[in-house]
Structures are given as C-alpha cells and as structure tokens.
Amino acid sequence: MNKLTLEWQESGNKRTQHIYEKQSSQNPGTCRIGRDPLRCDIVLIHPTVSGLHIEIFFNPQKQGFYIRNLRETNPPLVDGQPLLKGEMLLHQNSVIYLGQQQINVTVIAKSIPNTIIDPKDPKLQQPTNQLFQQPIPTQPNTTYGLECPNCHKISPPENLHIGCPWCGTSLAAAVSVLIR
C-alpha cells in the first residue's frame, strides 16, 4: 500500500499524519485538509488556513501522490510555487504552506507486491532544492483575515474562536483571505 507522511508544528507540538492510497475518508479517494472539522480529514487550527484548503490523493495511473488546491483566494505554496489551479505531484521533502502553516512531506513509501521500498535509500531520494528547505518569509505587510460565511465581512484571525463580531456566525468554515 502506498503511503505519504506529513509533519507539522501545532501549538508547539510536532504532529504527524499518514495518508494511504486507499484509506477511508470523508471524501473517498482523497484526504482533505483545512480548518473545518465537518469537511476535512486533517484539521489544522492556524487561522491563516482556509476552512477547506487542499486535498491530497494517490493517482494510480501516474503512481504518485498529488495535491489539489480547493481555495482560489488562498492558494497553497508547494516547494515555493503557488498552486493556483489544478494539481501538483508531491515528492519526499516537499514543503507545503497553507497560509502561514508549514507542512512537510517526510516520507513517500511506494509498495511493490510483497515489498516496501525503503524511502531512505539514497538511490530513491528525490532531488530537493535547498532554497525551499527554509521557511518562506512572509512580507511585513502581509495580513490575513477571515471572511464570514454569512455576512462576508472580514475579521481578524483572533476572532476564530469567538465568531463573527458583526453577525455572530461561527468562523470555523470562514474563508481565509489575504488582505493587502
């Protein structure tokens, strides 16, 4: 069975999650990632992550794990490249940014009948660009906000837990937007 492993920091703790080729999920065949626990299989708490941000899936024809953007207004960065539309192949050591949340692809294990390829075998390592191993700095004037799903007003990310200050709607499913 093909497996991809993600790692990230959340509230000072290292989190790890495995995604399998044929695992059960809320949306069969994919693993959705975002802030909304009703629509996502992996729930992140960082306020710059959209309610439903991306999905990761295994493409059996191309024999690889791919990432698909689900939020045009807050596209993910994959290895330093914005993924505006469509999908992109993930590699071991790929770095994904959802807003300001960094997620690292630490392992991609591909299975061969009765054999698992060792992802640490140097002959199988994907080339990486050292430029993208460091966190991508945000620009000093970059500000994120949460767009209320009801009244569409933008509030600061700190309101995630208290709700929209104008209409009281929960901001768990709010769209994370970049304010310039």
N, C-alpha and C positions, 0 to 999 in steps of 0.2 A: 504494500500500500504506500502510495506517495504521501509525503508529509512535509509541511513547511512549519518552521518555528519562528514566532515573533517574540521580541523582548522590548520592554519599555519601562520607564520610571513613572510611578504614580504615587503621589503623596509620600515621596522619599523611599518607596519600596520598589524593588525590581519585580516586574510582572512578566510571566511567560505564558504563551498560549500556543498550542499546536493546532494546525489546520490540516485535516486529512482529505484525500482525494474524494472519498465518498462518505463524509460524515453527515449525520443528521443536523439540520439547521432550520431556522425559521423560514428561509427561502431555499428550498432544496437545490443542491449543487453549488451553493455559494456560502461564504461566511461574510456577513455584513458587519461593518464596524462603524460606530458613531456614539453619540451620547444618549440616544433614545432606547431605553431597555425594551420597549414594546416592538421595535423594528430591527434591533441589532443583536447579533450573536456575541459580539465582543463589545462591551460598553466601556467607554472612556469617560473620565469626569472633567477633563480640561475644557474650560469654557470656549476655547477657540476651535474645538472640534464640532462639526455640524451634527445635528440630530441623527441623520443618516448620511454618512460621509463617503464611504467606499465599500466595495465588496472584493473579496479575493476568491478565486476559483481555479480549479485544475482543468486545463484543456487537454482532453485525452488524445486528440488528433495531433497537437503540437507537443505533447508530453511536457508541459510546463505549467507553473502557477502564474496566474495573471492577476493584475489589479485593475479594477474598473472604477472610474470616478462617478459618483452619484450626486455631486453637488457642484454645478457650474459656477456658482458665485463664490465658492471657497475651495478651489481645486487643490488636490494633494500635490506635493513635490515628491518625485521618485528619483532618487540619485541626482538631485539638483535640477531636474527638469519638471516643469509644471505639466500635469496630466489634465488637460482641459477637457478632452472628449476621448471616447474610445477606451482602449485597454493597453496595458504595457506588461511585458514579461518581467517577472521578478527573478532576481538572482540571489544566491547566498551573499551576504554582506550588503544587500540593497538597504538604503536608508529612506524611510518614508516619513514625510511631515504632513500631519493633518492639523492645519492651523499651526500652532507652536508646539504641538505634541510630536516628539520624535519616536518612531518605531523602527526597530532594526530587524531585518530578516537574518537570523543567526544560523539556521540550518535548512537546507532543502535536501531531503533524502528521497531518492528515486528507487523504486523497487524493480527488481527483475525477478521472475519466478524463482522462489525459494532463496533469494539473495537480496540483501540490502547493501547498496553502495555506501561505503564509508565517506561521508561528506568532508572529512578532514584529510582525505587522501590528497596530497599536493597535486597529483595529476588531474584531479577533478575540480580544483578550485577555480571559480570564476574570476576573471580579471577585475580588479577594482581600481577606481581612480581615487588616490589618496586625498584629493581635493574634497571629496564628499564624505570622508570619514569624520570630519569635524562638524559640529553643529553649524547650521547655516544661520548667520546672524540676522536678526530682524532689523529693519531700518528703524531709526529712532522715532520717526513719526508714524509708524505703523500702529494702528489701533483696531481692535476687534470689538464688535458689538453683537448683540443677539436680537434678531428680528422676530417680534412677537407673531405667532401663527394666527392670532385673532385680529389685532388692530394694526399690525405691521409697523409699529413704531420700534425704533432701535434703542435698546437699553444697554448699560454696561454689563460685562460678563459677571460681575459680582452679584447681579440680581438673579442668577441661575436658580439659586435655592429659595428665593422669596417670591419669584414670579414677576410678571409684567407690572410696573408701577402705575400704568395707566388703566389697564382693564382687569388685572389680577389673574390672567391666564398663566398656566404653568409654562415655563420656558424650556422644559425638557426636550420638546420637539422643535424648538426655535431654530431658525437658520442662523448659522454663524456667518457674519458678513465682515468684510474688511472696510474700514472707514478711512478715507484718505483726506 
